[in-house]
Amino acid sequence: MVDISTLSIAIASASVVVGVVYYALQIRHQARIRQTDLVMRLYSTFSSREFQDAWTKVRTSDLEGLTDI
């Protein structure tokens, strides 16, 4: 028959394993959230009017003088 101390050790071990698995899943979830947040911030930056105007200036500017650097 199983005594109380063996049962408590098994429950404690199982709770540690469950805690580690939960933490690992939370870390993966946070990584996905950060990637999504990065993409959304980049999209909002690139789609802004100020960025579009600046990008148009860069594309249409004469960059021939920069090759001397």
MOPAC internal coordinates of N, CA, C and O (Angstrom, degrees):
PM7 1SCF
backbone

  N    0.0000 0     0.00 0     0.00 0    0    0    0
  C    1.4420 1     0.00 0     0.00 0    1    0    0
  C    1.5281 1   109.24 1     0.00 0    2    1    0
  O    1.2310 1   120.80 1   -29.08 1    3    2    1
  N    1.3357 1   116.07 1   150.92 1    3    2    1
  C    1.4623 1   122.90 1  -177.48 1    5    3    2
  C    1.5236 1   109.27 1   -87.09 1    6    5    3
  O    1.2310 1   121.15 1   -51.38 1    7    6    5
  N    1.3337 1   115.40 1   128.62 1    7    6    5
  C    1.4612 1   117.84 1   179.29 1    9    7    6
  C    1.5312 1   110.66 1   -90.36 1   10    9    7
  O    1.2310 1   120.79 1    -6.94 1   11   10    9
  N    1.2922 1   116.09 1   173.06 1   11   10    9
  C    1.4698 1   123.17 1  -174.26 1   13   11   10
  C    1.5305 1   111.72 1   -63.60 1   14   13   11
  O    1.2310 1   119.43 1   138.12 1   15   14   13
  N    1.3145 1   118.69 1   -41.88 1   15   14   13
  C    1.4681 1   120.72 1  -177.00 1   17   15   14
  C    1.5251 1   111.17 1   -65.70 1   18   17   15
  O    1.2310 1   119.86 1   140.10 1   19   18   17
  N    1.3296 1   117.87 1   -39.90 1   19   18   17
  C    1.4641 1   120.91 1   178.14 1   21   19   18
  C    1.5205 1   110.66 1   -65.65 1   22   21   19
  O    1.2310 1   120.71 1   139.57 1   23   22   21
  N    1.3056 1   116.25 1   -40.43 1   23   22   21
  C    1.4602 1   121.37 1   179.03 1   25   23   22
  C    1.5361 1   110.77 1   -65.44 1   26   25   23
  O    1.2310 1   120.03 1   138.29 1   27   26   25
  N    1.3168 1   117.55 1   -41.71 1   27   26   25
  C    1.4671 1   120.22 1  -179.84 1   29   27   26
  C    1.5275 1   111.13 1   -68.06 1   30   29   27
  O    1.2310 1   120.18 1   144.29 1   31   30   29
  N    1.3350 1   117.26 1   -35.71 1   31   30   29
  C    1.4710 1   120.46 1   176.10 1   33   31   30
  C    1.5224 1   110.28 1   -65.29 1   34   33   31
  O    1.2310 1   119.92 1   138.62 1   35   34   33
  N    1.3114 1   117.75 1   -41.38 1   35   34   33
  C    1.4657 1   121.31 1   179.29 1   37   35   34
  C    1.5261 1   110.69 1   -65.30 1   38   37   35
  O    1.2310 1   120.36 1   138.76 1   39   38   37
  N    1.3269 1   116.92 1   -41.24 1   39   38   37
  C    1.4665 1   120.20 1   179.25 1   41   39   38
  C    1.5280 1   110.30 1   -66.78 1   42   41   39
  O    1.2310 1   119.97 1   138.43 1   43   42   41
  N    1.3191 1   117.66 1   -41.57 1   43   42   41
  C    1.4613 1   121.08 1   178.79 1   45   43   42
  C    1.5271 1   110.88 1   -64.49 1   46   45   43
  O    1.2310 1   120.24 1   138.37 1   47   46   45
  N    1.3183 1   117.15 1   -41.63 1   47   46   45
  C    1.4661 1   120.72 1   178.55 1   49   47   46
  C    1.5214 1   110.89 1   -64.14 1   50   49   47
  O    1.2310 1   120.65 1   136.32 1   51   50   49
  N    1.3132 1   116.35 1   -43.68 1   51   50   49
  C    1.4609 1   120.21 1   179.16 1   53   51   50
  C    1.5272 1   110.92 1   -63.95 1   54   53   51
  O    1.2310 1   120.10 1   141.09 1   55   54   53
  N    1.3166 1   117.41 1   -38.91 1   55   54   53
  C    1.4667 1   119.54 1  -179.90 1   57   55   54
  C    1.5358 1   110.97 1   -67.97 1   58   57   55
  O    1.2310 1   119.71 1   145.10 1   59   58   57
  N    1.3254 1   118.16 1   -34.90 1   59   58   57
  C    1.4655 1   120.50 1   176.41 1   61   59   58
  C    1.5298 1   109.98 1   -65.55 1   62   61   59
  O    1.2310 1   120.06 1   136.55 1   63   62   61
  N    1.3219 1   117.48 1   -43.45 1   63   62   61
  C    1.4609 1   121.60 1   178.98 1   65   63   62
  C    1.5265 1   110.24 1   -62.64 1   66   65   63
  O    1.2310 1   120.07 1   135.39 1   67   66   65
  N    1.3134 1   117.47 1   -44.61 1   67   66   65
  C    1.4635 1   121.26 1   178.82 1   69   67   66
  C    1.5283 1   110.29 1   -62.60 1   70   69   67
  O    1.2310 1   120.10 1   139.61 1   71   70   69
  N    1.3229 1   117.41 1   -40.39 1   71   70   69
  C    1.4617 1   121.32 1   178.62 1   73   71   70
  C    1.5167 1   112.03 1   -63.94 1   74   73   71
  O    1.2310 1   120.17 1   138.31 1   75   74   73
  N    1.3189 1   117.27 1   -41.69 1   75   74   73
  C    1.4686 1   121.05 1   179.26 1   77   75   74
  C    1.5253 1   110.79 1   -66.18 1   78   77   75
  O    1.2310 1   119.99 1   137.61 1   79   78   77
  N    1.3087 1   117.62 1   -42.39 1   79   78   77
  C    1.4655 1   121.36 1   178.79 1   81   79   78
  C    1.5301 1   109.87 1   -63.89 1   82   81   79
  O    1.2310 1   120.26 1   136.12 1   83   82   81
  N    1.3170 1   117.10 1   -43.88 1   83   82   81
  C    1.4677 1   121.29 1   179.01 1   85   83   82
  C    1.5248 1   110.35 1   -61.20 1   86   85   83
  O    1.2310 1   119.93 1   135.48 1   87   86   85
  N    1.3207 1   117.73 1   -44.52 1   87   86   85
  C    1.4593 1   121.85 1   179.87 1   89   87   86
  C    1.5291 1   110.90 1   -63.28 1   90   89   87
  O    1.2310 1   120.07 1   138.25 1   91   90   89
  N    1.3257 1   117.47 1   -41.75 1   91   90   89
  C    1.4632 1   120.94 1   178.66 1   93   91   90
  C    1.5303 1   110.66 1   -62.62 1   94   93   91
  O    1.2310 1   120.31 1   138.31 1   95   94   93
  N    1.3230 1   117.01 1   -41.69 1   95   94   93
  C    1.4637 1   120.19 1   178.02 1   97   95   94
  C    1.5231 1   111.11 1   -65.61 1   98   97   95
  O    1.2310 1   120.15 1   142.68 1   99   98   97
  N    1.3274 1   117.32 1   -37.32 1   99   98   97
  C    1.4611 1   120.74 1   178.13 1  101   99   98
  C    1.5281 1   111.28 1   -65.69 1  102  101   99
  O    1.2310 1   120.10 1   141.31 1  103  102  101
  N    1.3132 1   117.42 1   -38.69 1  103  102  101
  C    1.4668 1   120.69 1   178.40 1  105  103  102
  C    1.5295 1   110.34 1   -64.45 1  106  105  103
  O    1.2310 1   120.11 1   137.30 1  107  106  105
  N    1.3156 1   117.39 1   -42.70 1  107  106  105
  C    1.4629 1   120.76 1   177.26 1  109  107  106
  C    1.5162 1   111.16 1   -62.66 1  110  109  107
  O    1.2310 1   120.88 1   138.43 1  111  110  109
  N    1.3225 1   115.93 1   -41.57 1  111  110  109
  C    1.4628 1   120.49 1   179.44 1  113  111  110
  C    1.5302 1   110.68 1   -63.80 1  114  113  111
  O    1.2310 1   120.17 1   137.02 1  115  114  113
  N    1.3195 1   117.28 1   -42.98 1  115  114  113
  C    1.4576 1   120.75 1   178.87 1  117  115  114
  C    1.5293 1   111.39 1   -63.64 1  118  117  115
  O    1.2310 1   120.01 1   142.81 1  119  118  117
  N    1.3200 1   117.58 1   -37.19 1  119  118  117
  C    1.4652 1   120.94 1   178.16 1  121  119  118
  C    1.5245 1   110.06 1   -63.37 1  122  121  119
  O    1.2310 1   120.26 1   137.84 1  123  122  121
  N    1.3252 1   117.11 1   -42.16 1  123  122  121
  C    1.4700 1   120.34 1   178.13 1  125  123  122
  C    1.5228 1   111.18 1   -65.05 1  126  125  123
  O    1.2310 1   120.73 1   139.51 1  127  126  125
  N    1.3125 1   116.21 1   -40.49 1  127  126  125
  C    1.4761 1   120.29 1   179.07 1  129  127  126
  C    1.5225 1   109.70 1   -63.62 1  130  129  127
  O    1.2310 1   119.86 1   137.62 1  131  130  129
  N    1.3237 1   117.87 1   -42.38 1  131  130  129
  C    1.4664 1   120.81 1   179.65 1  133  131  130
  C    1.5192 1   111.51 1   -64.36 1  134  133  131
  O    1.2310 1   120.18 1   139.63 1  135  134  133
  N    1.3354 1   117.26 1   -40.37 1  135  134  133
  C    1.4581 1   120.07 1   178.09 1  137  135  134
  C    1.5253 1   110.85 1   -64.22 1  138  137  135
  O    1.2310 1   120.71 1   137.01 1  139  138  137
  N    1.3241 1   116.24 1   -42.99 1  139  138  137
  C    1.4571 1   120.42 1   178.47 1  141  139  138
  C    1.5168 1   110.38 1   -63.16 1  142  141  139
  O    1.2310 1   120.38 1   137.93 1  143  142  141
  N    1.3237 1   116.87 1   -42.07 1  143  142  141
  C    1.4558 1   120.92 1   179.17 1  145  143  142
  C    1.5289 1   110.74 1   -63.01 1  146  145  143
  O    1.2310 1   120.15 1   139.13 1  147  146  145
  N    1.3252 1   117.31 1   -40.87 1  147  146  145
  C    1.4564 1   121.26 1   178.42 1  149  147  146
  C    1.5173 1   111.04 1   -61.76 1  150  149  147
  O    1.2310 1   120.23 1   134.29 1  151  150  149
  N    1.3193 1   117.16 1   -45.71 1  151  150  149
  C    1.4679 1   120.96 1  -179.74 1  153  151  150
  C    1.5240 1   110.25 1   -63.13 1  154  153  151
  O    1.2310 1   120.27 1   137.52 1  155  154  153
  N    1.3140 1   117.10 1   -42.48 1  155  154  153
  C    1.4639 1   119.89 1  -179.86 1  157  155  154
  C    1.5261 1   111.48 1   -65.45 1  158  157  155
  O    1.2310 1   119.95 1   140.70 1  159  158  157
  N    1.3211 1   117.70 1   -39.30 1  159  158  157
  C    1.4670 1   120.21 1   178.24 1  161  159  158
  C    1.5250 1   111.29 1   -67.48 1  162  161  159
  O    1.2310 1   120.30 1   138.66 1  163  162  161
  N    1.3275 1   117.03 1   -41.34 1  163  162  161
  C    1.4630 1   119.77 1   177.47 1  165  163  162
  C    1.5225 1   110.84 1   -63.58 1  166  165  163
  O    1.2310 1   120.57 1   138.15 1  167  166  165
  N    1.3152 1   116.52 1   -41.85 1  167  166  165
  C    1.4565 1   120.07 1   179.30 1  169  167  166
  C    1.5248 1   110.60 1   -62.02 1  170  169  167
  O    1.2310 1   120.31 1   135.86 1  171  170  169
  N    1.3255 1   117.00 1   -44.14 1  171  170  169
  C    1.4657 1   118.73 1  -179.20 1  173  171  170
  C    1.5216 1   111.20 1   -67.97 1  174  173  171
  O    1.2310 1   119.88 1   147.79 1  175  174  173
  N    1.3285 1   117.83 1   -32.21 1  175  174  173
  C    1.4627 1   120.26 1   177.23 1  177  175  174
  C    1.5219 1   110.81 1   -70.30 1  178  177  175
  O    1.2310 1   120.51 1   132.07 1  179  178  177
  N    1.3267 1   116.63 1   -47.93 1  179  178  177
  C    1.4578 1   120.25 1  -176.71 1  181  179  178
  C    1.5265 1   112.50 1   -69.63 1  182  181  179
  O    1.2310 1   120.03 1   153.79 1  183  182  181
  N    1.3085 1   117.55 1   -26.21 1  183  182  181
  C    1.4573 1   119.50 1  -179.11 1  185  183  182
  C    1.5260 1   112.47 1   -91.45 1  186  185  183
  O    1.2310 1   119.93 1   179.32 1  187  186  185
  N    1.3198 1   117.75 1    -0.68 1  187  186  185
  C    1.4622 1   119.11 1   179.64 1  189  187  186
  C    1.5247 1   110.79 1   -72.62 1  190  189  187
  O    1.2310 1   121.00 1   -26.99 1  191  190  189
  N    1.2967 1   115.69 1   153.01 1  191  190  189
  C    1.4633 1   121.21 1  -178.81 1  193  191  190
  C    1.5260 1   111.20 1   -64.82 1  194  193  191
  O    1.2310 1   120.23 1   140.74 1  195  194  193
  N    1.3339 1   117.17 1   -39.26 1  195  194  193
  C    1.4620 1   120.68 1  -179.42 1  197  195  194
  C    1.5247 1   111.36 1   -62.01 1  198  197  195
  O    1.2310 1   120.77 1   137.03 1  199  198  197
  N    1.3267 1   116.13 1   -42.97 1  199  198  197
  C    1.4668 1   119.51 1   179.46 1  201  199  198
  C    1.5217 1   110.65 1   -66.20 1  202  201  199
  O    1.2310 1   120.54 1   137.28 1  203  202  201
  N    1.3243 1   116.57 1   -42.72 1  203  202  201
  C    1.4579 1   119.62 1  -179.79 1  205  203  202
  C    1.5250 1   111.31 1   -61.30 1  206  205  203
  O    1.2310 1   120.48 1   138.49 1  207  206  205
  N    1.3359 1   116.68 1   -41.51 1  207  206  205
  C    1.4688 1   119.93 1   178.08 1  209  207  206
  C    1.5258 1   111.14 1   -65.10 1  210  209  207
  O    1.2310 1   120.31 1   135.93 1  211  210  209
  N    1.3155 1   117.01 1   -44.07 1  211  210  209
  C    1.4692 1   120.43 1   179.65 1  213  211  210
  C    1.5246 1   110.95 1   -64.77 1  214  213  211
  O    1.2310 1   120.09 1   139.42 1  215  214  213
  N    1.3186 1   117.44 1   -40.58 1  215  214  213
  C    1.4650 1   121.15 1   179.85 1  217  215  214
  C    1.5315 1   110.87 1   -65.25 1  218  217  215
  O    1.2310 1   120.75 1   141.91 1  219  218  217
  N    1.3200 1   116.18 1   -38.09 1  219  218  217
  C    1.4600 1   119.97 1   177.29 1  221  219  218
  C    1.5237 1   110.44 1   -64.23 1  222  221  219
  O    1.2310 1   120.14 1   139.94 1  223  222  221
  N    1.3364 1   117.35 1   -40.06 1  223  222  221
  C    1.4629 1   120.65 1   177.03 1  225  223  222
  C    1.5279 1   110.96 1   -62.04 1  226  225  223
  O    1.2310 1   120.21 1   136.80 1  227  226  225
  N    1.3149 1   117.21 1   -43.20 1  227  226  225
  C    1.4666 1   121.07 1  -179.78 1  229  227  226
  C    1.5259 1   110.53 1   -64.74 1  230  229  227
  O    1.2310 1   120.32 1   136.15 1  231  230  229
  N    1.3108 1   116.99 1   -43.85 1  231  230  229
  C    1.4659 1   119.91 1  -178.75 1  233  231  230
  C    1.5155 1   112.67 1   -66.52 1  234  233  231
  O    1.2310 1   120.03 1   145.09 1  235  234  233
  N    1.3097 1   117.54 1   -34.91 1  235  234  233
  C    1.4596 1   119.96 1  -175.39 1  237  235  234
  C    1.5225 1   113.28 1   -94.45 1  238  237  235
  O    1.2310 1   120.09 1   175.88 1  239  238  237
  N    1.3246 1   117.43 1    -4.12 1  239  238  237
  C    1.4671 1   119.31 1  -177.42 1  241  239  238
  C    1.5274 1   110.20 1   -77.90 1  242  241  239
  O    1.2310 1   122.11 1   -20.90 1  243  242  241
  N    1.3389 1   113.57 1   159.10 1  243  242  241
  C    1.4678 1   120.39 1   179.32 1  245  243  242
  C    1.5357 1   107.06 1   -88.76 1  246  245  243
  O    1.2310 1   120.36 1   -70.57 1  247  246  245
  N    1.3035 1   116.92 1   109.43 1  247  246  245
  C    1.4619 1   122.21 1  -177.37 1  249  247  246
  C    1.5263 1   112.14 1  -100.53 1  250  249  247
  O    1.2310 1   119.96 1  -166.12 1  251  250  249
  N    1.3194 1   117.68 1    13.88 1  251  250  249
  C    1.4621 1   120.50 1  -178.31 1  253  251  250
  C    1.5186 1   111.89 1   -63.94 1  254  253  251
  O    1.2310 1   119.43 1   145.05 1  255  254  253
  N    1.3370 1   118.70 1   -34.95 1  255  254  253
  C    1.4470 1   121.89 1  -178.31 1  257  255  254
  C    1.5208 1   112.98 1   -69.88 1  258  257  255
  O    1.2310 1   119.43 1   163.04 1  259  258  257
  N    1.3130 1   118.70 1   -16.96 1  259  258  257
  C    1.4592 1   121.59 1  -178.33 1  261  259  258
  C    1.5208 1   113.16 1   -79.48 1  262  261  259
  O    1.2310 1   119.83 1   167.28 1  263  262  261
  N    1.3149 1   117.92 1   -12.72 1  263  262  261
  C    1.4604 1   119.60 1  -178.78 1  265  263  262
  C    1.5356 1   111.67 1   -75.06 1  266  265  263
  O    1.2310 1   119.96 1   166.72 1  267  266  265
  N    1.3342 1   117.68 1   -13.28 1  267  266  265
  C    1.4604 1   120.87 1   179.83 1  269  267  266
  C    1.5198 1   112.09 1   -79.17 1  270  269  267
  O    1.2310 1   119.66 1   167.54 1  271  270  269
  N    1.2832 1   118.25 1   -12.46 1  271  270  269
  C    1.4742 1   122.02 1  -175.71 1  273  271  270
  C    1.5065 1   110.57 1   -72.57 1  274  273  271
  O    1.2310 1   120.10 1   180.00 1  275  274  273

